[in-house]
Amino acid sequence: MLLRPYQRLAVEMLRERVKDRPLLCMATGSGKTPVLAEVVRLAHEKGRSTLLLVDRRELVEQAADKKMKGDERKSFMSSCLKG
């Protein structure tokens, strides 16, 4: 996946501080999903598990359909609660 320079920097910073439980904050449309997909890919290359929590079904679909294909070890789970 081809990342923009600021996205590559975000990946590097997240990986450097992973033990500190970093929080990724980026503007709408800046490419958070590709950044997280790359972090997941790199973690899986090292045999590590990942968990990505999102608050909307559309974000699960976006990650599954467009950005995180090709890794057979991944799985997606979604819950929709109606109040």
C-alpha positions as CSV (number, residue, x, y, z in Angstrom):
1,M,0.0,0.0,0.0
2,L,1.4,3.4,-1.0
3,L,1.3,5.9,1.9
4,R,1.8,9.6,1.8
5,P,4.8,10.9,3.8
6,Y,2.7,12.1,6.7
7,Q,1.0,8.7,6.8
8,R,4.4,6.9,6.9
9,L,5.4,9.2,9.7
10,A,2.2,8.3,11.6
11,V,3.0,4.6,11.2
12,E,6.5,5.0,12.4
13,M,5.4,7.1,15.5
14,L,2.7,4.6,16.4
15,R,5.1,1.7,16.2
16,E,7.7,3.5,18.2
17,R,5.2,4.2,21.0
18,V,3.1,1.0,20.9
19,K,3.8,0.1,24.5
20,D,2.5,3.5,25.6
21,R,-0.9,2.8,24.0
22,P,-0.8,5.7,21.5
23,L,-3.9,7.4,20.2
24,L,-4.1,8.3,16.5
25,C,-5.8,11.6,15.8
26,M,-6.0,12.7,12.2
27,A,-8.4,14.9,10.3
28,T,-11.4,13.6,8.3
29,G,-10.2,12.3,4.9
30,S,-6.5,12.2,5.9
31,G,-6.2,8.5,5.6
32,K,-6.5,6.9,9.0
33,T,-7.7,3.6,7.6
34,P,-4.6,3.1,5.4
35,V,-2.3,4.1,8.3
36,L,-4.0,1.5,10.6
37,A,-4.0,-1.1,7.8
38,E,-0.3,-0.7,7.5
39,V,0.2,-1.0,11.3
40,V,-1.9,-4.1,11.3
41,R,0.1,-5.6,8.3
42,L,3.4,-4.9,10.0
43,A,2.2,-6.5,13.2
44,H,0.9,-9.6,11.4
45,E,4.3,-9.9,9.7
46,K,5.8,-10.3,13.1
47,G,3.2,-12.8,14.1
48,R,1.3,-10.4,16.4
49,S,-2.4,-10.1,16.9
50,T,-4.3,-6.9,16.5
51,L,-7.6,-5.5,17.5
52,L,-9.2,-2.5,15.8
53,L,-12.3,-1.0,17.4
54,V,-14.5,1.4,15.5
55,D,-17.9,3.0,16.3
56,R,-19.7,2.6,13.0
57,R,-20.4,-0.3,10.7
58,E,-19.3,1.7,7.7
59,L,-15.8,1.9,9.1
60,V,-15.7,-1.9,9.5
61,E,-16.8,-2.3,5.9
62,Q,-14.3,0.3,4.6
63,A,-11.4,-1.5,6.3
64,A,-12.6,-5.0,5.2
65,D,-13.5,-4.0,1.6
66,K,-10.8,-1.6,0.6
67,K,-7.8,-1.5,2.8
68,M,-7.1,-4.8,4.6
69,K,-7.5,-7.4,1.9
70,G,-5.0,-10.1,1.5
71,D,-4.4,-11.2,5.1
72,E,-6.2,-14.5,5.8
73,R,-5.5,-14.2,9.5
74,K,-7.8,-11.2,10.0
75,S,-11.4,-11.4,11.0
76,F,-14.0,-8.7,11.4
77,M,-16.8,-8.6,13.9
78,S,-19.5,-6.0,14.1
79,S,-22.3,-5.3,16.6
80,C,-25.2,-3.0,16.1
81,L,-27.2,-2.2,19.2
82,K,-30.6,-0.5,19.0
83,G,-31.7,1.4,22.0
